[in-house]
Amino acid sequence: MKLYRTNSGPVLEADGKFYAYTDHWDSLIQHDDLIGHLRRTVAASPGGVAFDAEILAPVESQEVWAAGVTYWRSRSARIEESQDAGGGTFYDRVYSAERPELFFKAAGWRVRAHNQGIRIRADARWNVPEPELALYINPLGRIVGYTIGNDVSSRDIEGENPLYLPQAKVYDGSCALGPAVLIAEAPIDKETEIHIMIERAGSNVFSGRTALAQMRRSHMELVEYLYREMTFPHGCVLLTGTGVVPPDDFTLHSGDIVTITIPPIGTLRNMVE
């Protein structure tokens, strides 16, 4: 089952049919028995409805957080970009440390939806997308679903000094989520792959893939650390890190189209403004 947030309210996709809700997104996604509630809706409305609404980002009052250096490829990329600033061993230590790196990424109203534009900073020279699995977590710290995230980042700013990470990661248009939330009837398979393709003027200029099995940390480990001293009355979304990084000579250009696919969830597509 997948949940979409649309301009006419939440819409559930189940068994090829769609079911509309009058609930606000926040109240629906926080339901005490979300899966049971959704199943009862399907059972009570076997006919379904037409789906012709505009898809919005699947986030309302939820904060978006992110985990860094959770894949070996991310560790290597951070070491490469920060060598001149003396950060090489810093990121190696983050990768192997007991405590994960967690940082705030976006307020819900800053998040871009499927088919909306993402941005690169005007004061950065080296900008990349970061394709990630995102966990949808309820106020009690339980993973209730999964969506696709694009953690757009300015590698030159972060590489200049690790303390500049908020400026490299948090700005208007730097986060996209969608198109839907895959409801967690069971934990997502570790062999699930994340695919990315970047098109420029009709040509594929970069593509790559990784598997969730390449993550060093478990999803519940990340959630446990995030919720240790934090409360999320509306739940939150947690990006779990990237295992696909373009080569060092690549940077995003205005007009590039970034397509991220995680097969059980769907495809998130955004053009760089």
C-alpha positions as CSV (number, residue, x, y, z in Angstrom):
1,M,0.0,0.0,0.0
2,K,1.1,3.5,-0.8
3,L,-0.1,6.8,0.6
4,Y,0.0,10.0,-1.5
5,R,-0.4,13.5,-0.2
6,T,-2.4,15.5,-2.8
7,N,-4.0,18.9,-3.2
8,S,-7.4,17.3,-2.5
9,G,-6.3,15.2,0.5
10,P,-4.5,11.9,1.2
11,V,-5.0,9.1,-1.3
12,L,-4.3,5.5,-0.7
13,E,-3.2,3.1,-3.5
14,A,-3.9,-0.6,-2.8
15,D,-4.2,-3.4,-5.3
16,G,-4.3,-1.1,-8.3
17,K,-7.1,1.0,-6.9
18,F,-7.2,4.4,-5.2
19,Y,-9.1,5.5,-2.0
20,A,-9.5,9.1,-0.9
21,Y,-9.5,10.4,2.6
22,T,-11.0,13.5,4.2
23,D,-8.5,13.5,7.0
24,H,-5.6,15.9,7.1
25,W,-2.3,14.3,6.3
26,D,-0.9,14.8,9.9
27,S,-3.8,13.0,11.5
28,L,-3.9,10.1,9.1
29,I,-0.2,9.4,9.1
30,Q,-0.1,9.4,12.9
31,H,-3.1,7.0,13.3
32,D,-2.5,4.6,16.2
33,D,-3.2,1.6,14.0
34,L,-2.3,3.0,10.5
35,I,-2.1,-0.3,8.7
36,G,-5.4,-1.5,10.2
37,H,-7.1,1.7,9.5
38,L,-6.0,1.6,5.8
39,R,-7.0,-2.0,5.4
40,R,-10.5,-1.2,6.8
41,T,-10.8,1.6,4.3
42,V,-10.1,-0.8,1.4
43,A,-12.5,-3.4,2.8
44,A,-15.3,-0.8,3.1
45,S,-14.8,0.8,-0.3
46,P,-14.1,-2.0,-2.8
47,G,-14.8,0.2,-5.8
48,G,-12.0,2.8,-5.3
49,V,-12.0,6.3,-6.9
50,A,-10.3,8.0,-9.8
51,F,-6.9,9.6,-9.1
52,D,-6.5,12.9,-10.9
53,A,-5.1,15.1,-8.1
54,E,-1.8,16.9,-8.0
55,I,0.8,15.0,-6.0
56,L,2.4,17.1,-3.1
57,A,5.4,16.3,-1.0
58,P,4.4,13.6,1.5
59,V,5.2,15.8,4.5
60,E,3.1,18.4,6.3
61,S,4.1,19.3,9.9
62,Q,6.9,16.7,10.1
63,E,10.5,17.8,10.3
64,V,13.0,16.2,7.9
65,W,16.3,14.9,9.4
66,A,19.2,13.1,7.8
67,A,21.9,10.7,8.7
68,G,25.4,11.1,7.2
69,V,28.3,8.8,6.3
70,T,26.2,5.6,6.6
71,Y,27.7,4.1,3.4
72,W,31.4,3.5,2.6
73,R,31.0,5.5,-0.6
74,S,29.8,8.5,1.3
75,R,32.7,8.2,3.7
76,S,35.1,8.1,0.8
77,A,33.5,11.1,-0.9
78,R,33.6,13.2,2.3
79,I,37.3,12.3,2.9
80,E,38.1,13.3,-0.7
81,E,36.3,16.7,-0.6
82,S,37.7,17.7,2.8
83,Q,41.3,16.8,2.4
84,D,42.5,20.4,2.1
85,A,40.6,21.3,5.2
86,G,42.2,18.5,7.2
87,G,38.9,16.6,7.5
88,G,40.1,13.3,6.1
89,T,40.3,11.3,9.4
90,F,37.3,13.2,10.7
91,Y,34.8,11.5,8.4
92,D,36.5,8.1,8.8
93,R,35.9,8.4,12.5
94,V,32.3,9.4,11.9
95,Y,31.8,6.3,9.8
96,S,33.2,3.9,12.4
97,A,31.9,5.7,15.5
98,E,29.2,4.2,17.8
99,R,27.1,7.4,17.5
100,P,25.8,8.2,14.0
101,E,25.9,11.7,12.4
102,L,22.4,13.2,12.5
103,F,21.4,16.6,11.3
104,F,18.3,18.7,10.6
105,K,17.6,18.9,6.8
106,A,14.3,20.7,6.2
107,A,11.0,21.9,7.6
108,G,8.0,20.4,5.9
109,W,7.1,23.5,4.0
110,R,10.6,23.7,2.4
111,V,10.3,20.2,0.9
112,R,9.8,19.9,-2.9
113,A,7.5,17.2,-4.4
114,H,7.8,14.8,-7.3
115,N,8.0,16.9,-10.5
116,Q,8.8,20.1,-8.6
117,G,12.1,22.0,-9.0
118,I,15.1,21.5,-6.8
119,R,17.8,24.1,-6.4
120,I,21.6,24.5,-6.3
121,R,23.3,27.2,-4.3
122,A,24.4,30.3,-6.2
123,D,27.5,30.6,-4.0
124,A,28.6,27.0,-4.5
125,R,30.6,25.5,-7.4
126,W,30.2,21.8,-6.7
127,N,26.6,20.6,-6.2
128,V,25.3,17.0,-6.3
129,P,22.1,15.1,-5.7
130,E,22.1,12.4,-3.0
131,P,19.6,9.6,-3.5
132,E,18.3,8.1,-0.3
133,L,15.8,5.9,1.3
134,A,13.7,8.0,3.8
135,L,12.0,6.5,6.9
136,Y,8.6,7.8,7.9
137,I,8.5,7.6,11.7
138,N,5.5,8.2,14.0
139,P,5.6,10.2,17.3
140,L,6.4,6.9,19.2
141,G,9.5,6.3,17.2
142,R,8.1,3.5,15.1
143,I,8.8,3.2,11.4
144,V,5.4,3.3,9.6
145,G,6.6,3.8,6.0
146,Y,9.3,4.6,3.5
147,T,9.7,7.2,0.8
148,I,12.4,8.5,-1.6
149,G,14.6,11.4,-0.7
150,N,17.0,13.7,-2.6
151,D,19.4,15.4,-0.2
152,V,20.9,18.0,-2.6
153,S,24.3,19.1,-1.3
154,S,27.1,21.6,-2.0
155,R,30.2,19.5,-1.7
156,D,32.7,22.4,-1.9
157,I,31.1,24.2,1.0
158,E,31.1,21.2,3.2
159,G,34.6,20.3,2.1
160,E,35.9,23.8,3.0
161,N,35.0,23.2,6.6
162,P,32.8,20.4,8.2
163,L,31.2,23.1,10.4
164,Y,29.7,24.5,7.2
165,L,27.5,21.4,6.8
166,P,24.2,23.3,7.5
167,Q,24.9,25.7,4.7
168,A,25.9,22.9,2.4
169,K,22.8,20.9,3.2
170,V,20.0,23.3,4.4
171,Y,18.6,25.9,2.0
172,D,15.6,26.5,-0.2
173,G,15.0,23.7,-2.7
174,S,17.7,21.3,-1.2
175,C,15.3,18.5,-0.3
176,A,12.8,16.6,-2.3
177,L,10.6,13.7,-1.1
178,G,8.1,11.4,-2.8
179,P,6.2,10.5,-4.7
180,A,4.4,8.4,-2.1
181,V,4.9,6.7,1.3
182,L,5.2,2.9,1.1
183,I,3.3,1.8,4.2
184,A,5.5,-0.6,6.3
185,E,3.6,-3.8,6.5
186,A,7.0,-5.4,7.0
187,P,10.6,-3.9,7.1
188,I,11.8,-3.1,3.6
189,D,14.1,-5.8,2.1
190,K,17.8,-5.1,2.6
191,E,18.5,-6.1,-0.9
192,T,16.3,-3.3,-2.2
193,E,18.3,-1.1,-4.7
194,I,18.4,2.7,-5.0
195,H,18.9,3.9,-8.6
196,I,19.7,7.4,-9.8
197,M,20.0,8.9,-13.3
198,I,20.9,12.5,-14.2
199,E,19.9,13.8,-17.7
200,R,21.3,16.9,-19.3
201,A,20.0,18.1,-22.6
202,G,18.5,14.7,-23.3
203,S,21.6,12.7,-22.5
204,N,22.4,10.6,-19.5
205,V,25.4,12.2,-17.8
206,F,25.5,10.0,-14.7
207,S,23.8,6.9,-13.4
208,G,24.5,4.7,-10.4
209,R,22.9,2.3,-8.0
210,T,23.5,0.9,-4.5
211,A,21.6,-1.5,-2.2
212,L,20.3,-1.0,1.3
213,A,22.5,-3.9,2.4
214,Q,25.5,-1.6,1.9
215,M,24.5,0.6,4.9
216,R,26.7,0.2,7.9
217,R,23.9,1.1,10.4
218,S,20.4,-0.3,10.8
219,H,17.4,1.8,10.4
220,M,16.3,1.3,14.0
221,E,19.7,2.3,15.3
222,L,19.3,5.6,13.5
223,V,15.8,6.1,14.8
224,E,16.8,5.3,18.4
225,Y,19.6,7.9,18.4
226,L,17.3,10.5,16.8
227,Y,14.6,10.0,19.4
228,R,16.8,9.8,22.4
229,E,16.4,13.4,23.5
230,M,14.0,14.7,20.9
231,T,10.2,14.6,20.6
232,F,8.3,14.7,17.3
233,P,4.6,15.4,18.1
234,H,3.8,15.0,14.4
235,G,6.4,12.3,13.6
236,C,9.3,12.9,11.3
237,V,11.1,11.8,8.2
238,L,14.7,10.6,8.4
239,L,16.9,10.4,5.3
240,T,19.3,7.4,5.8
241,G,22.3,8.5,3.8
242,T,23.6,8.0,0.3
243,G,25.6,5.2,-1.2
244,V,25.8,6.8,-4.7
245,V,28.0,9.8,-5.3
246,P,28.9,11.2,-8.8
247,P,32.6,11.6,-9.6
248,D,34.5,14.6,-8.3
249,D,34.4,16.4,-11.7
250,F,30.6,16.3,-11.8
251,T,28.4,19.2,-10.7
252,L,24.7,19.8,-11.3
253,H,23.6,22.4,-13.8
254,S,20.3,24.3,-14.1
255,G,18.0,22.2,-16.3
256,D,19.4,18.8,-15.2
257,I,16.7,16.2,-14.5
258,V,17.4,13.9,-11.5
259,T,15.5,10.7,-11.4
260,I,15.7,8.5,-8.3
261,T,14.0,5.1,-8.2
262,I,13.5,2.7,-5.4
263,P,11.4,-0.1,-6.9
264,P,8.9,-0.8,-4.1
265,I,8.2,2.9,-3.7
266,G,8.3,4.4,-7.2
267,T,10.3,7.2,-8.9
268,L,11.1,10.7,-7.6
269,R,11.8,13.1,-10.5
270,N,13.0,16.7,-10.2
271,M,14.5,19.3,-12.5
272,V,17.2,21.6,-11.2
273,E,15.9,25.2,-11.4
